[in-house]
Amino acid sequence: MKLFARIICLLIAIVFLNGCNSDAVIEATSYNIVFDSASSDIVDNAHIENQNEIIITIDEQIEITIPYELTLNDVLAIANKRRQGIKQPDISIAQELTKGSATGSINSQVWLSSVARLLLSQEEAIYDAETYFDMLRYAYGAYTYFGGDEVFLPIFDKIIEALYKQEKWTPLELANEIHSQLSTVIFDNHLSINRKFYTAEYNFFVWEAPFDKDNSRFRKRDTGLYVAEIAGYNLDDVFRLSMNEEGEFFYLSVFAEPEDKSSNFSIKVIYENGDKEIVNIRKYNPRRWPHQDSSLRYENNIPIVTLRKMFNPFTENDSYGLAGKEYIEDTVRFLSFAEQLKDEEIIIIDLRSNQGGYDVLAKMWLYSLTGESIPGNYIYLWRHIVPPDSGIDERLLELEKILQQQREGFLNSPYIGLALPFSQYSPLGENWIVSYLTDRIVSNDKLIVLLIDRYTLSAGEVFTDLLFNMENTLVIGQNTGGCLITSGSMNYYLPYSNIRFDMPPALHIFDETHFREGIGIAPDVWVVGDALKAALAMLGRR
């Protein structure tokens, strides 16, 4: 009877441990507690031999194993620790990049679309190539980031040399020649010519075998074997805290590989006991969620905000035609959700397949919700573009333009006040503007769960980044798309060929351990499957 009572008491203690609100970071999935078989109580020197499983040994013969499951509090503690460890880029990096930037005028014809010629002369093709290169050199925000004149001047010489090899060029041939040369050094998912992007794209591969983490060791659940090595990879880089659609936590191994990797590949796993295993890993293909209007709904009494696109919150965009009015109404509706949710203790924000747009919307929404200006983990540079004799100061700094319109009485928006904390830009060098906020983690007593996926892009990634400077937030899903090293851009046109191209003037400087183009920002908890279903299950288990 005493033996039975001891087991029951221990089980109650374990249940308490699993449910306790501890600030400690617990990465293990169980405890190992040993009894003295000669005593009717737990001995004074009972100890945790490892942090992988609870093993109850009684009378040297009875052994009971009880797993310890990570709780939401444990995972939040891990997430908060990660936020404290995010490295901030140094302003000296921005200063160095702007020092090396060339200044000069660009051809004002790039603002004008014309009738495309079916065939270009050699001279016309060279003229368009030179116009494009001037735009790249004097207007592209990442020109010095990708190497500046030292890298680009030799490539431009190669392009001109290639254009001299034939007398006639089609616009498509010209665009392909420029792209093929520059795509060897530029990796920017915003930059394009003739709708062809200079992509930095990675695919993700997932080994779906669940693992537990015991301090710095990873144990495979079905065999109990500890991994010593995955050939060619750092274990801490590939093992990700994960969750299934039932809200249960464990670790999966996730691999980011360049896009030329086939749909499946193999890894060699070596275990601590000497066993070896060749594992075929499948490419993860996330679901792309369709566009829908911003919405607020409740499920299990939890508010769920969905946002698939971040439109300009101040003015109707003429480029959208008749749809412009609907887009501004959608954005205003989204901003109103922040006011409605101020008193909620838990909020889910669904940014899966968010195509991006105006990043100030994310800053305004969180400011409206919390009353705090949430800093990002990047330095923001903006390059001025001033065409000769055009009378246009083409800064493209949307917020600056909006505030000027309001000061001059042309715009009256109730949301201008929300934008003011984010309108502070400082000059840096002759033709640059820089903006960055103080490195700090903002206190937050709500639980904010953000859902992201591989199709969360651009301004959606800015939204994601902001939550990494807030306490009590949890980012769930897959890595974002990695489309943020520069920014969106207006359309430009080459004079003779009428080739359309983008030329982003902005540059976001991140520490590469937090964001990389093509790889994106990693979630706190990876989910293979429906992240919303997993999040609701997780909250239901808390």
N, C-alpha and C positions, 0 to 999 in steps of 0.2 A: 504494500500500500504506500509506504514511504517512497519507494522507487517511482510509482505512478504519480504521486504528488509532485516529486521533483521534476518529472518530465513536463507535467502540466504547468508548473511555475515557470519553467524555462521557456515553454512555448508562449506564455503570456508575455514574458520579458522580450522575446523576439518580436512578437506582434507590436509591442510598444516601441521597440527600436525602429521597426519599419515605418511606423507612423509618426515618429517624433519630428519636431520642427527644429532640426539642427542646422546651424550655420556652417558646419564643417563640410568640406568637400568629400563626399563618399563616392569613390569610383568602383568599389568592390561590389560584388553581387551577393556576398554571404560572409558569415563569420565562422571561425573554427573555435569551439569552446570545449574544453576537456574537463570531465568530472574526476574526482578522486573516488575510486570504487570502494574505498574503505570508510567513506564518510557518507552521512545521509544528507549533506549539504554541499553546495559548490565550494571548493576549497578556496582559501584566501589567495593563493597564487594562480588561480584559473586565469588563462590568458588566451589572446587571439594568436594562434600559431600562423595563420595566413588569412588573407581577406578574400578567400574564394568560396568557402562553404562552411556551414555550421555543422560540425561533426560532434555528436554527443556520444561519448563512450562510457558505458556503465558496466561495472564488474568485469572489465577487460574483455567482454564478449559481445555486448549489445552495442551496435553502432547505428545511429540515426543521423541522416544528412538532411538538413533543412536549408533551402536556398534563401539568400537575402535579396529581395527585389529592390532596385532603385526606385525611389519615390520622386514625385514632382519636386519636392523641396530639395532633394539631392541634386536633381538635374538643374534647378535654378541656381544652386550654389556653384555648380560647375560653370554655368553660363556667366554668372557674375564674376567669377574668377577670370574667365576669358576676357571679359570687357576691361578688367583692370590691366590685362597684359597686352592689349593691342598697341602696337608701336605707331607713333605719330611721325609723319614725315617732317623733316626739318626745313625751315624757311630758307636756309642757305641753298637748298637744292633749287628752289624757284629762282633765287637770285642768280645762281650760276647759269641756269637755262636762259634767263632773259638777257644776261650779258652777251651770250653768244648768238643772239638773234639779229639777223640783218634787217635793216629798215629800207624801204623803197616804195615807189608808187606801183600801182597795178592798173591794168587796162580797164577803163570804165565800161567797155563794151560787154564785160562779163555779166552785167546786170540785165542785158537785153537779149531776149530770145529772138532768133531770126529763122528764116526758112533754111533748112539744112540743105547743103549741096550733096548731090549723090556721089560726086567724085571731086576730090581735092587735088590741086596741083602740089608739087613738091614744096613750093614756097609757102603755099597756104597751110599745108600740114605742119611745116616747121614753125610758122607764125603762131598757130594754135598751140603747139607744144611749148613754145617759149612763153606764151600767155599763161598756160597752165602752171609752168614751173615758177613764174613770178608769183602767182597766187600761192603756191605751195611755200615758197621761200619767205614771202612777206605777210601772209595772212593765216597760214596753218598753225594752230595752237601747239601742235606736237612736233614741229619741224626740228627744233634743237633737241627735243627729247629723243628723237630717233637718229640723232647723229649730226644734224646741221650740215653746213657746207662740206665738211670733210667727207661725209657719206654721200650726200646728194649730188654734188657737182660732177663727180665721175659718172654717176648714173645718168645724169642729164646729157652728158657728152655721148654716152652710149645710145641714148634715144635719138639724138640728132644724127649720129653716124648711121643708125638704122634707117632713118627717114631719107637719107641721101641715096639709098640703094634702089629706090624705084621712083619713077616719075609721077605716078598717080596713086592716091590713097583714098580708100573709102573711109567715112567717119568711124565705122566699126573697126577697121584695121588700125586706125590711129589710136582709138581708145584702148584697144587690146595691147598695142605696142607699149603705150605709156604704163598701163596696168601691169603687164608682165615684168617690166623692169623694176617698177617701184614696189611691187608686192614682195620682193625679196628682202626689203628692209622695213616696210611699214606694216604694222599689225594693229589695225584700228577698225573696229566694227561699225563706226559711224562714217568713215571716209569712203567715198565711192566715186567712180567715173563711169558714165553711161550705165548706171544702175548696177555696176559690178563693184563689190566691196573688197577692201583690203583686209580680208578676214583674219582674225586670230580665233580659231575655233578648236575646241577640244570636245572629245566625247568622254562620257563617264561609263565605267564598267563596274559592276557590283558582284561580289561574291556573297551570295545570300545566306551562307552558313552563319548562324548566330554564335557570338563569342561573349565571354564574360571578361571583365578587366580586374586583375588582381594586382593592385599597385601599378607597376609598369609592365606587367605581363598579361598576355592574352591567352585565354583557355577556351578551346573549342567545346561547345556545350555537349555535343553528342558523343564525343570520345573522351573528354577530360584532358586531352593533350595540350600542352603549352607550346605556343609558336616561338621558335628560336629565331627564325629568319624567313622572310619572303624575298627570294633572290632579286636583287636590283632595287629594292624599295626600303624606305625607312618605316618601321612598324607604326610609329606615332603619326606618320603622315597619311597612312592608308586606313587605319582602323578609326571608324567614326561612331560616335554615340548615335544610336539609331532607335527607331520605334516602329512597331507594326500597327496595323489598323485597329488592334484591340487595346492600344495604349500601353503596351509592355515595352520596357527599355532593354537594350542589349547593344552589342557592338557588331558592326559589319565592316568588311574591308571594301573600300571604294577607291577606284583608280581613275585619275584624269590623264587621258592620253591624247596626243595630237590627232586631228581629224582623219589623217591618212591611215590610222590603225583600222584593221578590219573589224567587222561586227562582233567578232569573238577573238579572244587570245588566251594564252595559257600562262600560268604562274607556277613557280616551283616553291613549295612550302616545306620548310625543314622544322621539325619539332624538337623540343629539348631532349627527348628520349632517343633521338637519332632517326626516328621515322621520317620518311620523305613522301611527298604527295605532289602530283601534277594535277592542277585544277584548271578546267576550262571556265573562263569568265565571260559572261554575256554582256553585251552593250545595253546600257539602260536607255530606254526610249520613253521619256515622260509624255504624258498626255498634254496636248495643247488645248487649253480651255477657250471656248468661243467668247467673242466680245459680247458684253452685256452692259446695260446702264449700271451706274453705281447704285448700290442698294444697301439697306440695313434690314436684317431680319433676325429673329430670335429662334434658337434651337436649344432645348433643355434650359431655358431661361438665360442663355448666354447670347449676347449680341454678336452678330457676324456682319462685318462691313466688307463689301466686295468692291474692288476698284480695278478695272482692266485698262484704263487709259487716263492720263493726267493732262487735262486740257487747261488752256489759259484761263485763270479765274477772274480776269478783269474785262476782257473785250471779246466780242464775237469775232472769230477768225474768218475773214473773207475767203480765204483759200478753201474753206470747207463748203462754200456756197450756202444753199438753203439749210444744210445740216449744222451750220455754225451756231444758230440759236439753240438747237437741241444740245449741242456740246457744252455751251456755257451754262445752260440750265442743269445739266448733269453735274458739272463741277461745283456749282453753287449748292446743289443738293448734297454732294459729298462733304463739303465744308460744314454744312449744317449738322451733319451727324456728330461732329466733334462736340458741339454744344449739347446735343441730346445725351451724350454718353459720359459726361463729366462725373456723374455720381455712380457709374458702374464700377464694380470691383474687378471684373474680368471682361476683356474685349478681345475678340478675334478679328484680325484684319487679313483679308484674303487678297494678296497681290500676285497670285499665280497668273502667269501669262499676261502680266501688265506690260504693255508695249512702251511705256515711258511717256515723255511729254515735257511738262514744265515742272522742274524739280522744286521750285518755290512752293508749289502746292503741298508737298509733303511737309515742308518746314512750317507752313502756315497751319496745317491741320493739327500737327502735334503741339504747336504753340497754343492754338485754340483749346485743345484738350487739357493741357497741363499748365499753361501759363508760363512756360519756360522756353527759351530759345535753345533748341537742342543742337549742339555742335556736331559737325561731321568729322570723319577721320582722314581728311584730305586737305590739301592746299589747292585752291581754285585760281587758275590764271586765265585771263581773257585778253586776247590780242586785238588791238584796234585795227580797223581796216579803213583807210582814207584814200579813196580813188582821186586821181588828179582832176581838177577843174570841174568836178561834178556837183560841188556844193553839198555833197552828202557826207555826213560823218557816220560811216557804216559800222558803228560799234556793235550793233545787234544785241546790246545788253538790255534784254526785254524789261527787266524790272526797273532799270534806270529810266527807260523811255516811259514806262507807265507812271512812275512817280512824277516825272516832268509833265506829263499830260494832266495829271491831277493838279499840280501846282498852277498850271496855266488855265485851269477851269474846263478842260475838254473832257474830263472823265470824273465820274462820281460813283465810286464803288464802296460798299460797306466793308470790303475786305482789304482796303488799302492799309488800314491800321495794323492788320496782321502781318503785312509784308515789311513794315518798317524795320523790325529787328534784323532783317536779312539784306538790307540795302546798303550796307557799309562796305565800300570798296576803296582801296588805296592805290595810288599810282605806283608802278614799279618799273623803273627805266623809262625809256622814251615813249613806248607804245604798248604798255602792258597795264592791266589792272589786276590786283591780287586781293583775294578775300580768304580769310580763315578765322575760325573762332577758337577761343581758349580751350585747351585740352582739359576736359572734365567729364565726370560721370554724373548725370543728373539724377537726383533722388526721385523715386516714383513709387507710389504705394499701390498702384493698380497692377494687375497681372495682364500684360499685353502680349498676346500670342500672334506672331506674324507668319503667314504662310507664303512661301516663295517656291519657284521652280526654275528650270533652265530657260524658261521663256519670260522671266522677270528681267526687264532690260532698262538700261539708261536711267531715267528719273525714278523708275521703280527700284533701281539699285541704290540710288541716293536715299530713298525712303528706308530701305533695308539697313543701310549704313547708319542712319541716325539712331536706330534702335539699339545699336551696339554702344551708344553713349548714354543709355538709360538703364537704371536698375530695374530688376523685376520684369524683364522682358525675355521672351523665348522665341527664337526664330526656327521655324520647322519647315522641312521639305527637302529640296535639293539645292545645290549651288545655283546662284543666279547665272544669267547668260554671259556676263562679262562683256558689257558694251558700255563702258564708262570712262575710258581713258581720255576721250575728248567729249564732244557734245553734239547735239543736233545742229543743223546748219540750214540756211536758206539755199535755194537753188541758184547756180550760176551756169553760164553757157559760153562755150568757146566760140569766137567770132565767126569763123568760116564754116566749121563743121556743125555748129549748133549742138555739140555734145554737151549734155547736161552733167554737172558734177556738183558734189558737196565739198565744202572746205571749212570744217569745224574750227572756230576761232578759240575755243576753250581747251584747257588741259586740266585734268584732275590728277594730282600727284598723291598716290597712296604708297604705304609700305607694302611691298609685294607679298608679305605673309598674310595680309588682310584682303587684298584685292589684286587680281591679275586679269588683264584683258583676255577674254576667251574662257577663263576659268571661273571668274566671278567671285562672289562672297559666299563662303561656306555657311550653312545653317548651324545652329547649335545642335539640332537633332535631325539626322537624315531620316527620310521616310521613303520607302519603296512602296508605292501605292497612293492612296488618297490621303493627302496630308490633313484635310479638314476632318475626315472620318477619324483619323488617328488622334488629332487634337481633341475632339469631342470625347473620345474614349478615355484619353489621358485625364481630362478634367473630370470625367465621371468617376474615375478611380481615386481621385485625390482625397 
